[in-house]
């Protein structure tokens, strides 16, 4: 009992349906505790109709600290250790370099504000994918396809793997070769993929530890630079203070204000701040996602900005400017060597930088694997069922594989200037998505003012981000000064980025327009589900046909009540609300003596021969529709003006469950409330766009006493108590229920039933 028959978590969202001439639209199905049923002839692609269980498929394993590390460890990666040298070389002066780090933080804040508004408004995993899907519905599937193509082709972590290899070889004084660097990079990528794919919680623990080590390392570097300048210990190389001071007396000397150069340097700065939106990709796994997102993002940005400025100052204090410009990606290694000498400086601390790169790769892989899993679940990748699976270790192994392959291919590319080129190619196409989300945010402010926005971005910041995105998109096509040397054409990275986006458009047209037209079918969405795994458990279910009167709401939490409805078919939602709802209200008043009934939704479960609506079948998972906290929240949600007064008196949540036809297959079973201890109830959150709900799932226990009515007829209604405000032990407060498999009746017709959910006031 309590076993789901299919693993809907692995079903792709997109599937083929007959060509438009024979196509019949479907409505999205809903599990318990769901509102806003879509009409029978309406197909909704609206995110608002998706009810996302907060535990998702992997559980909510990320508290505030883990969420902070997921961002700060993504932000502080190899960038601050590798890019300051190339930035100073490009812009020419200390002053302009520091200005770019400050400007990068301010501009990153504008982008973060956009992500915060979207994330708090639509708190579910997927990041840009969800936001663009929600905002740009037409052309159908275009936004989803472009995000999918970009995530798969550009969602790699090769650059930090390469830095890891460079610093490990540097630390052990091994002459670096292209093969040795790539071998270490591939080894790191493979190890992290295995950890996150096979040991979910261990991976989270490791990345948390590495994240805090990384923050401590930056603080240590800053303190070291100041210590060396003030005390000049014997282990440090001699510093020419007069030369170093002259650098600070001419901060802006040799500044290069060419916009093409500045924009290229800005891409590197943005890369060092990249990751502020990392949490948006995994919100289904974050505890209290909205308040956590609102506080963690700004905290991480402020932390990164302060640390970046201080560590740059430390570099400039210790290393001569000419050496910084010639350092390439090894500026941090030179810093350690000059401060601690050739032994410690070239061994211990470079290994710490390599460790920092490991932490960055871990959190990037963690988030992108979830994004890839979302993309696969929707059917945008081949072998979607396999790649969206969380088997066999309850971790997104398919998404990790999708991330692993392009990362491996990029690592295998020839070296040379590949690191800087990777940063530029990664950053350029992302500006198009940033631009689209920023414009979409303003459009939604006017088009959808009804949406709940727990966080609202400052509109001037959004406009600033739009302007900068346009400038950065155009910047690569401004030629640099003739004196600048380039091994490849200066706009190559932009051309590659645009080519990837155009490839996405072409892929979308062939896949969603051309092939369906030629094949006589169209793509439609199948209902999305985050069904949690259920464990089958054999129990004895007692038929109470001969002693129905012995069981009632106060003593057992359920009751079989005789009532014949004038409605027989239950096929018209409006007719149900108009004619059946009043019958249910009177039925409950008669059965309970209540003075007021509020019906807040209903669900009809009947077989779907098309296979397109699996959520409408019987729920074979033991559950209670509302937790105690969510039950009180229901009153505030549906009757906000009266809630305080109504809650002073007794109230209940009672489901009125009626067979549409006599039921033999998948009958309803209820567990007597006194037999189910509180310790067996496990709260599971449900996140709606405008509120938070919560249900109970139930641990298996042989002591639970289960009952059902064999051959239950349409005139025999089961009253299911989901909540009672009386908490003195005198009455049953809630009753677990589920459909169950009676093997002797499996050849009978499929179950048809209607369940009406109500608030009952006394």
FENHU-V240592 format. One record per backbone hydrogen bond with DSSP energy under -0.5 kcal/mol. NH is the residue of the N-H (numbers start at 1). CO is the residue of the C=O. E is the energy in kcal/mol with one decimal. If there is no record, write none. Layout:
nh={NH;NH}
co={CO;CO}
e={E;E}
//
This chain:
nh={2;8;10;11;13;14;15;17;19;22;23;23;42;44;49;50;51;52;52;53;54;55;56;59;61;62;63;67;68;69;70;71;72;73;75;76;77;81;82;83;84;86;87;88;89;90;91;92;95;96;97;98;99;100;101;102;103;104;105;106;107;108;109;110;111;112;113;114;115;116;117;118;119;120;121;122;124;127;127;129;130;131;132;133;134;135;136;137;142;143;145;146;147;148;149;150;151;152;153;154;155;156;161;162;163;164;165;166;167;168;169;170;171;172;173;174;175;181;182;183;184;185;186;187;188;189;190;191;192;193;194;195;196;197;198;199;203;204;205;206;207;208;209;210;211;212;213;214;215;216;217;218;219;220;221;222;223;224;225;226;227;228;229;230;231;232;232;236;237;241;244;245;246;247;248;249;250;251;253;255;256;257;262;263;264;265;266;267;268;269;270;271;272;273;274;276;278;280;281;281;282;283;285;286;287;289;292;293;294;295;296;297;299;300;301;302;303;304;305;306;307;308;309;310;311;312;313;314;315;316;317;318;319;324;325;326;327;327;330;332;334;335;336;337;338;339;340;341;344;345;347;348;349;351;352;353;354;355;356;357;358;359;360;361;362;363;364;365;366;367;368;369;370;371;372;373;374;375;376;377;378;379;380;384;387;388;389;394;395;397;398;400;401;402;403;404;405;406;407;408;409;410;411;412;413;417;421;422;423;424;425;426;427;428;429;430;431;431;432;432;433;434;435;436;437;438;439;440;441;442;443;444;445;446;447;448;451;454;461;462;463;464;465;466;467;468;469;470;471;472;473;474;475;476;477;478;479;484;492;495;496;497;498;499;500;501;502;503;504;505;506;507;508;509;510;511;512;513;513;514;515;517;518;519;520;521;522;524;526;527;536;537;541;542;542;544;547;548;550;551;556;557;557;558;559;561;561;563;563;565;573;576;577;578;579;580;580;581;583;584;585;586;587;588;589;590;591;592;593;594;595;596;598;600;600;601;603;605;606;609;611;616;617;620;621;623;624;627;631;632;633;634;635;636;637;638;639;642;643;646;647;648;649;652;653;654;655;656;657;657;658;658;659;659;660;661;663;665;667;669;670;671;672;672;673;675;676;677;680;681;682;683;684;686;687;688;688;693;695;696;697;698;699;704;706;706;707;708;710;711;712;712;716;717;717;718;719;719;720;720;721;721;722;722;723;725;732;735;737;738;739;740;742;743;745;746;748;753;754;755;756;757;758;759;760;761;762}
co={739;6;7;8;377;378;524;522;520;19;19;20;39;42;46;47;49;50;687;51;685;685;53;55;59;285;61;63;64;65;66;67;68;69;71;72;75;78;78;79;79;82;83;84;85;86;87;88;251;251;93;94;95;96;97;98;99;100;101;102;103;104;105;106;107;108;109;110;111;112;113;114;115;116;117;118;122;124;280;126;127;127;128;129;130;131;132;135;139;139;141;142;143;144;145;146;147;148;149;150;151;154;157;158;159;160;161;162;163;164;165;166;167;168;170;169;173;177;178;179;180;181;182;183;184;185;186;187;188;189;190;191;192;193;194;195;199;200;201;202;203;204;205;206;207;208;209;210;211;212;213;214;215;216;217;218;219;220;221;222;223;224;225;226;227;227;228;233;338;239;240;241;242;243;244;245;246;248;250;252;91;255;258;259;260;261;262;263;264;265;266;267;268;269;270;273;275;277;277;278;279;280;282;283;62;286;288;289;290;291;292;293;295;296;297;298;299;300;301;302;303;304;305;306;307;308;309;310;311;312;313;314;315;320;321;322;323;324;327;81;330;331;332;333;334;335;336;337;340;341;344;344;344;347;348;349;350;351;352;353;354;355;356;357;358;359;360;361;362;363;364;365;366;367;368;369;370;371;372;373;374;376;375;381;383;384;386;390;390;395;389;396;397;398;399;400;401;402;403;404;405;406;407;408;410;415;417;418;419;420;421;422;423;424;425;426;427;428;428;429;429;430;431;432;433;434;435;436;437;438;439;440;441;442;443;444;448;452;458;458;459;460;461;462;463;464;465;466;467;468;469;470;471;472;474;475;477;481;489;491;492;493;494;495;496;497;498;499;500;501;502;503;504;505;506;507;508;508;509;509;510;513;514;515;516;516;17;15;13;612;534;1;539;540;706;708;544;545;547;548;552;552;553;552;719;559;717;561;715;563;571;572;573;574;575;575;576;576;579;580;581;582;583;584;585;586;587;588;589;588;761;761;759;598;757;757;755;753;604;607;608;613;614;618;619;737;696;694;627;628;629;630;631;632;633;634;635;639;639;642;643;645;646;760;723;758;720;756;655;718;656;754;713;716;752;752;712;749;664;738;707;736;670;705;556;672;673;675;677;678;697;681;695;693;52;686;691;686;684;624;682;622;680;701;540;704;670;542;708;663;663;709;713;561;715;657;559;717;655;718;557;719;653;720;653;651;554;721;623;669;619;667;740;741;742;743;745;605;658;603;656;601;654;598;652;596;650}
e={-0.7;-1.3;-1.8;-1.6;-2.7;-0.6;-2.6;-2.3;-1.0;-2.3;-0.6;-0.5;-1.8;-0.7;-1.4;-1.8;-0.6;-0.7;-1.4;-0.7;-2.7;-0.6;-1.8;-2.7;-1.3;-2.2;-0.7;-2.5;-2.6;-2.3;-2.1;-1.3;-3.3;-2.4;-2.6;-3.1;-1.5;-0.6;-1.9;-3.2;-0.5;-0.5;-2.5;-2.5;-2.1;-1.8;-2.7;-2.4;-2.9;-0.5;-1.7;-2.7;-2.2;-2.0;-1.5;-1.9;-3.1;-2.7;-1.4;-2.2;-2.8;-2.3;-2.0;-1.6;-1.9;-2.8;-2.6;-1.4;-2.0;-2.6;-2.2;-2.3;-2.9;-2.5;-1.7;-2.9;-2.2;-0.6;-1.3;-1.7;-0.8;-1.9;-2.8;-1.9;-2.3;-2.0;-2.9;-0.9;-1.9;-0.5;-2.3;-2.5;-2.1;-2.3;-2.8;-2.4;-2.8;-2.2;-2.7;-2.6;-0.9;-1.9;-1.4;-2.5;-2.2;-2.1;-2.0;-2.4;-2.5;-2.1;-2.0;-2.2;-2.4;-1.7;-1.1;-2.4;-0.5;-2.3;-2.1;-2.5;-2.1;-2.2;-2.7;-2.2;-2.4;-2.3;-2.5;-2.4;-2.4;-1.9;-2.1;-2.4;-2.6;-1.7;-1.9;-2.5;-2.6;-1.8;-2.3;-2.6;-2.4;-1.9;-2.2;-2.6;-1.8;-2.0;-2.1;-2.1;-2.0;-2.3;-2.2;-2.0;-2.1;-2.3;-2.4;-2.3;-2.3;-2.4;-2.5;-2.0;-2.3;-2.7;-1.9;-2.2;-2.9;-0.6;-1.8;-1.1;-2.5;-1.3;-2.4;-2.8;-1.9;-1.4;-1.1;-1.6;-0.9;-0.6;-1.3;-1.5;-3.0;-0.7;-2.8;-2.9;-1.8;-2.3;-2.7;-2.1;-1.3;-2.2;-3.6;-2.1;-1.5;-1.4;-1.2;-0.8;-1.9;-0.9;-0.6;-1.1;-1.7;-0.7;-2.4;-1.5;-2.6;-0.6;-2.1;-2.7;-2.2;-1.4;-2.8;-1.4;-1.5;-2.6;-2.2;-2.5;-2.3;-2.5;-2.6;-2.1;-2.3;-2.8;-2.3;-2.2;-2.5;-2.1;-2.2;-2.1;-2.1;-2.5;-2.0;-1.6;-3.0;-2.0;-2.3;-1.4;-0.6;-1.1;-2.0;-1.4;-2.1;-2.0;-2.3;-2.2;-2.5;-1.6;-2.6;-1.4;-0.6;-1.1;-1.2;-0.8;-1.2;-1.2;-1.2;-1.8;-2.3;-2.2;-2.0;-2.1;-1.9;-2.2;-2.0;-2.4;-2.2;-2.0;-2.3;-2.4;-2.3;-2.1;-2.8;-2.0;-1.0;-1.9;-2.8;-1.9;-2.1;-2.3;-2.6;-2.6;-1.4;-1.9;-1.9;-0.6;-2.5;-2.1;-1.0;-1.0;-1.6;-2.5;-1.0;-2.1;-2.1;-2.1;-1.6;-2.4;-2.1;-0.8;-1.3;-2.6;-2.1;-2.4;-2.2;-1.5;-1.3;-0.5;-2.0;-2.7;-2.0;-2.0;-2.6;-2.7;-2.0;-2.1;-0.9;-0.7;-0.8;-1.5;-0.6;-1.2;-1.0;-2.4;-2.4;-2.2;-2.6;-2.3;-2.5;-2.4;-2.1;-1.6;-2.3;-2.5;-1.6;-1.1;-2.7;-2.7;-1.4;-0.5;-1.0;-1.5;-2.7;-2.5;-2.2;-2.1;-2.6;-2.6;-2.2;-2.2;-2.2;-3.1;-2.1;-1.8;-2.1;-0.7;-1.7;-2.5;-0.7;-1.7;-2.1;-2.3;-2.6;-2.1;-2.8;-2.3;-2.0;-1.7;-2.7;-2.3;-1.9;-2.0;-2.5;-3.0;-2.5;-2.4;-2.5;-2.6;-2.8;-0.5;-1.6;-2.9;-2.7;-1.7;-2.6;-2.8;-1.0;-2.0;-1.9;-2.5;-6.2;-0.8;-0.5;-1.1;-0.5;-0.6;-2.5;-2.4;-1.1;-0.5;-1.8;-1.7;-2.5;-1.0;-0.7;-0.8;-1.5;-0.6;-3.6;-0.5;-2.3;-0.5;-0.6;-2.3;-2.3;-2.3;-3.1;-0.8;-1.0;-2.0;-0.8;-2.1;-2.4;-2.2;-2.5;-2.5;-2.1;-2.5;-2.3;-2.5;-2.1;-0.6;-1.7;-1.6;-2.7;-0.5;-2.0;-1.0;-2.3;-2.9;-0.5;-0.6;-1.4;-1.6;-1.5;-0.8;-0.8;-1.9;-2.3;-2.2;-1.9;-1.5;-2.0;-1.7;-1.1;-1.6;-2.4;-2.7;-2.6;-0.9;-1.5;-2.6;-2.6;-1.2;-1.5;-2.5;-1.8;-1.5;-2.9;-3.1;-0.8;-2.9;-0.5;-2.8;-0.5;-0.5;-2.6;-1.0;-2.3;-0.6;-0.5;-3.0;-2.3;-2.3;-0.6;-2.5;-2.5;-1.6;-1.7;-0.6;-1.7;-1.9;-3.1;-0.5;-2.8;-2.4;-2.5;-0.6;-2.4;-3.4;-2.9;-2.3;-2.8;-1.0;-2.7;-1.7;-0.8;-0.6;-2.4;-2.4;-0.6;-0.5;-0.6;-0.9;-2.0;-3.0;-0.6;-2.8;-3.5;-0.6;-2.8;-0.6;-2.5;-0.6;-3.0;-0.7;-1.4;-2.2;-2.9;-1.5;-2.1;-1.9;-2.4;-1.6;-0.6;-0.7;-2.6;-1.0;-1.8;-2.5;-2.4;-2.6;-2.2;-2.6;-1.4;-3.2;-3.1;-2.8;-1.9}
//
